[in-house]
Amino acid sequence: MQPSITATDIAANIARIRTRMARATAEADRNPATVSLIAISKTQPPATIEAALAAGHLVFGENRVQEAQLKFPALKASHAGLQLHLVGPLQSNKVRDAVALFDFIHTLDRESLAEALVRERERAGRCPRLFVQVNTGEEPQKAGLPPGEALAFIERCRKEWSLPVEGLMCIPPVDDMPAPHFALLANLARKAGLHDLSMGMSGDFEAAIALGATFIRVGSAIFGERQPASA
């Protein structure tokens, strides 16, 4: 575990986040059970994740398939009910490993990836639950579909590829107010008939909950400042 944070700190942070979630869902007149907390554990060592598990938290998110492979097979084997979400970009050549390890993939955003998922589903006989990533700010450096292309892509996922798309995900531009991006994503989900919304992070998850988030992705507010990624 990183020396700057203790297991007690992590447990307290999780409790604090859950209190904020309860307040936000009450203000939005929503059932707290409709919002899941994903603890973003990228760059965190297994001991830190174990501290969160000891505090009763079972839902984690990772950005990189290779990093997750180093940490989570053993953790999943020893903790029944542990749920793992891929929240970072997925390269087509990592699809086999991702399908084997992750329960959810939040970053489906292109035809080649959809087709790779179909091939792996046929080979392995399983497919994680899928979210389509929408680039709500249309930032050229960021993954995700432009909003104007999302509905047609979702329709192809359903009709052409029979993929289990359950929701949408976005990461608003750093310098923008997040609420308009969350509202845009929620509107797209309604048009597509999708229930789940993966949106909101440590600094803005209350706004995301107010606008319909069903999964929020919180890292630094639980684990402290991000640790340098291993080579």
C-alpha positions in Angstrom: 0.0 0.0 0.0 1.2 3.5 -0.8 2.7 5.0 2.4 0.6 8.2 2.2 -2.7 6.4 2.7 -3.8 3.7 5.2 -6.5 1.1 5.2 -8.4 3.2 7.7 -8.1 6.2 5.4 -9.5 4.2 2.5 -12.4 2.9 4.6 -13.2 6.4 5.8 -13.0 7.8 2.2 -15.4 5.1 0.9 -17.9 5.9 3.7 -17.6 9.6 3.0 -18.3 9.1 -0.7 -21.3 6.9 0.1 -22.7 9.6 2.4 -22.3 12.1 -0.4 -24.0 9.7 -2.8 -26.9 9.2 -0.4 -27.3 13.0 -0.1 -27.2 13.5 -3.9 -29.7 10.7 -4.6 -32.1 12.1 -2.0 -31.8 15.6 -3.5 -32.6 14.1 -6.9 -35.5 12.0 -5.5 -33.7 8.8 -6.6 -33.3 5.4 -4.9 -29.6 5.2 -3.7 -29.6 1.6 -4.9 -29.8 2.8 -8.5 -26.3 4.3 -8.4 -23.1 2.1 -8.2 -19.7 3.4 -7.1 -16.8 2.2 -9.2 -13.5 2.6 -7.3 -10.9 3.5 -9.9 -7.9 1.5 -8.9 -5.6 2.2 -11.8 -1.9 2.5 -10.7 -2.9 1.3 -7.2 -1.1 -1.8 -5.8 -3.0 -4.9 -4.7 -2.6 -4.0 -1.0 -4.5 -0.8 -1.5 -7.3 -2.6 -3.4 -7.4 -5.2 -0.5 -8.0 -2.3 1.9 -11.0 -1.3 -0.1 -12.2 -4.9 -0.2 -11.8 -5.1 3.6 -14.0 -2.1 3.9 -16.7 -4.0 2.0 -16.3 -2.5 -1.5 -16.4 -4.9 -4.4 -16.6 -2.8 -7.6 -13.4 -1.5 -9.2 -12.4 0.1 -12.5 -9.1 -0.1 -14.4 -7.8 1.8 -17.4 -5.4 -0.7 -18.9 -6.0 -4.4 -19.6 -2.3 -5.3 -18.9 -2.3 -3.6 -15.5 -5.5 -5.3 -14.5 -4.1 -8.7 -15.5 -1.3 -8.2 -13.0 -3.7 -7.5 -10.1 -7.1 -8.8 -10.5 -7.2 -12.5 -11.4 -5.9 -13.4 -7.9 -8.2 -10.8 -6.2 -11.2 -12.1 -8.1 -10.4 -15.7 -7.2 -10.2 -14.8 -3.5 -13.2 -12.3 -3.3 -16.5 -13.6 -4.4 -18.6 -10.9 -6.0 -15.7 -8.7 -7.1 -16.8 -6.8 -10.2 -14.3 -5.3 -12.6 -15.0 -2.5 -15.1 -12.7 -1.4 -18.0 -13.0 2.4 -18.2 -10.0 3.1 -20.4 -9.6 2.7 -24.2 -9.5 -0.9 -25.5 -7.3 -1.9 -28.4 -8.7 -4.6 -30.6 -5.6 -6.8 -30.0 -6.5 -6.8 -26.2 -10.1 -7.9 -26.7 -9.5 -11.5 -25.8 -7.8 -10.6 -22.5 -10.4 -8.0 -21.7 -13.3 -10.3 -22.3 -11.7 -13.0 -20.1 -11.2 -10.6 -17.2 -13.7 -7.8 -17.1 -17.4 -7.8 -16.2 -18.1 -4.5 -17.9 -16.4 -2.6 -20.8 -17.3 1.2 -20.8 -15.4 2.2 -23.9 -16.9 0.6 -27.0 -16.6 3.3 -29.6 -15.9 2.0 -33.1 -16.8 -0.7 -35.7 -13.5 -2.5 -35.5 -13.8 -3.0 -31.7 -17.4 -4.1 -32.0 -16.4 -6.7 -34.6 -13.5 -7.9 -32.4 -15.9 -8.3 -29.5 -18.3 -10.4 -31.7 -15.4 -12.7 -32.7 -14.3 -13.2 -29.2 -17.9 -13.8 -27.9 -18.2 -16.5 -30.6 -14.8 -18.0 -29.5 -15.2 -17.7 -25.7 -18.9 -18.0 -25.4 -19.2 -14.9 -23.2 -19.2 -11.1 -23.5 -19.0 -8.4 -20.8 -21.8 -5.9 -20.4 -21.0 -3.0 -22.7 -21.3 0.8 -22.7 -20.8 3.0 -25.7 -18.4 5.8 -25.1 -19.5 9.2 -26.3 -17.1 12.1 -26.8 -19.5 14.7 -25.7 -17.0 17.5 -26.1 -15.9 16.3 -29.6 -12.3 16.6 -28.5 -9.9 15.3 -31.2 -7.5 13.8 -28.7 -10.1 11.8 -26.8 -11.7 8.4 -27.6 -15.4 8.1 -28.0 -18.0 8.6 -30.7 -19.2 12.1 -31.6 -22.7 12.6 -30.2 -24.2 12.8 -33.7 -23.0 9.3 -34.5 -23.9 7.5 -31.3 -27.5 6.5 -32.0 -26.7 5.0 -35.4 -23.8 3.1 -33.8 -25.9 1.8 -31.0 -28.5 0.6 -33.6 -25.7 -1.3 -35.4 -24.6 -2.9 -32.2 -28.1 -4.2 -31.6 -29.2 -5.2 -35.0 -26.0 -6.1 -36.9 -23.8 -7.4 -34.1 -26.3 -8.4 -31.3 -24.0 -6.9 -28.7 -25.2 -6.4 -25.1 -25.0 -2.5 -25.0 -26.6 -1.4 -21.7 -25.6 2.2 -21.4 -23.4 5.2 -22.4 -20.2 6.6 -20.9 -18.6 10.1 -21.2 -15.7 12.1 -19.8 -16.4 15.8 -20.1 -13.7 18.2 -21.2 -11.5 19.2 -18.2 -12.2 22.9 -18.7 -16.0 22.7 -19.3 -18.8 22.6 -16.8 -19.7 18.9 -16.6 -23.5 19.2 -16.2 -24.3 20.0 -19.9 -22.2 17.0 -21.0 -24.1 14.8 -18.5 -27.4 16.1 -19.7 -26.4 15.4 -23.3 -25.4 11.9 -22.5 -28.7 11.3 -20.6 -30.7 12.6 -23.5 -28.9 10.3 -25.9 -29.5 7.3 -23.6 -33.3 8.2 -23.5 -33.4 8.3 -27.3 -31.6 5.0 -27.5 -33.8 3.3 -24.9 -30.8 2.7 -22.6 -31.0 2.8 -18.8 -27.4 3.0 -17.6 -25.1 6.0 -17.6 -21.5 5.9 -16.6 -20.6 9.5 -15.8 -19.2 11.5 -12.9 -15.9 11.4 -11.1 -14.4 12.5 -7.8 -15.0 16.2 -8.4 -18.4 16.2 -10.1 -20.3 13.0 -9.3 -23.1 14.8 -7.5 -24.0 16.6 -10.7 -23.9 13.3 -12.6 -26.2 11.7 -10.1 -28.7 14.6 -10.4 -28.7 14.0 -14.2 -29.2 10.3 -14.0 -25.8 8.5 -13.5 -26.1 4.9 -12.6 -22.4 4.3 -12.3 -19.9 6.9 -11.0 -16.2 6.5 -11.3 -14.2 7.7 -8.3 -10.5 7.3 -7.8 -8.6 10.1 -6.0 -11.3 10.7 -3.5 -10.9 7.1 -2.3 -7.3 6.3 -2.9 -5.6 9.7 -2.8 -3.5 11.2 -5.5 -2.7 8.8 -8.3 0.5 6.8 -8.1 2.9 6.7 -11.0 2.1 3.9 -13.4 4.6 1.1 -13.5 6.7 0.6 -16.6 
